[in-house]
Amino acid sequence: MERPKIRLTLIDRKGPCGCHRGHRVGDTFDFDTERGRLCPMAMHVAFPYIDILRYGGAIPGQPEGTAVFRCPDVDVINVFKIEKIEP
């Protein structure tokens, strides 16, 4: 059985500074092939959500197959959306 793909998209920025990694609103990343391009601080926050979604769980209060989270850098506060894409 093939596991679902995971796509991460930067959907908003709330902090006063630009991203130190150079990410911009609209950037999209395939978790399996491009995770090394994603900021390590954001990836640290994203991974538990990715694991939950990929293996059949759901995030309370989020539409099915999705999760929204933010990076932990208080100066940047990038907001990302994770989407599970069924094969």
C-alpha positions as CSV (number, residue, x, y, z in Angstrom):
1,M,0.0,0.0,0.0
2,E,1.4,3.3,-1.1
3,R,1.5,6.0,1.6
4,P,0.0,9.4,0.9
5,K,2.1,12.3,-0.3
6,I,2.5,15.4,1.9
7,R,2.6,18.9,0.6
8,L,3.5,22.0,2.7
9,T,2.6,25.5,1.5
10,L,3.6,28.8,3.1
11,I,0.2,30.6,3.3
12,D,0.9,33.7,5.4
13,R,3.5,35.7,7.3
14,K,2.6,37.5,10.5
15,G,5.9,38.6,11.9
16,P,7.8,41.9,11.2
17,C,10.8,40.4,9.5
18,G,11.3,38.3,6.4
19,C,12.1,34.7,6.6
20,H,15.8,34.0,7.4
21,R,15.7,31.0,5.1
22,G,14.2,33.0,2.3
23,H,10.8,31.4,2.2
24,R,8.0,33.5,0.7
25,V,4.2,33.2,0.8
26,G,3.2,30.7,-1.9
27,D,6.2,28.5,-1.6
28,T,5.3,24.8,-1.8
29,F,7.3,21.8,-0.7
30,D,6.9,18.1,-1.3
31,F,7.8,16.5,2.0
32,D,9.3,13.4,0.5
33,T,11.5,15.0,-2.1
34,E,12.1,18.6,-0.9
35,R,12.1,18.5,2.9
36,G,15.7,19.6,3.0
37,R,14.6,23.0,1.5
38,L,12.3,23.7,4.4
39,C,13.6,25.7,7.3
40,P,14.7,23.3,10.1
41,M,12.7,25.2,12.7
42,A,9.5,24.9,10.7
43,M,10.2,21.3,10.0
44,H,10.6,20.6,13.7
45,V,7.1,21.9,14.3
46,A,5.6,20.3,11.1
47,F,6.8,16.8,11.6
48,P,4.3,15.6,14.3
49,Y,1.4,16.9,12.2
50,I,2.8,15.2,9.1
51,D,3.1,11.9,11.0
52,I,-0.4,12.2,12.3
53,L,-1.9,13.0,8.9
54,R,0.1,10.5,6.9
55,Y,-0.8,7.5,9.1
56,G,-4.5,8.1,9.3
57,G,-5.0,10.6,12.1
58,A,-6.8,13.9,12.1
59,I,-6.0,17.3,13.7
60,P,-8.9,18.6,15.9
61,G,-10.5,21.7,14.4
62,Q,-8.8,21.3,11.0
63,P,-10.4,20.1,7.8
64,E,-9.8,16.4,7.1
65,G,-6.3,15.8,5.7
66,T,-4.9,19.2,6.6
67,A,-3.1,21.0,9.3
68,V,-2.1,24.7,9.7
69,F,0.9,25.6,11.9
70,R,3.4,28.4,12.3
71,C,7.1,28.5,12.5
72,P,8.5,29.2,16.0
73,D,10.6,32.2,15.0
74,V,8.8,35.2,16.7
75,D,10.3,37.7,14.3
76,V,9.1,35.8,11.2
77,I,6.0,33.8,12.1
78,N,5.5,32.0,8.8
79,V,2.2,30.2,8.6
80,F,2.2,26.8,6.7
81,K,-0.6,24.5,5.5
82,I,0.0,20.8,5.4
83,E,-2.1,18.7,3.0
84,K,-2.3,14.9,2.7
85,I,-2.6,13.9,-0.9
86,E,-3.9,10.4,-1.4
87,P,-2.2,8.3,-4.1
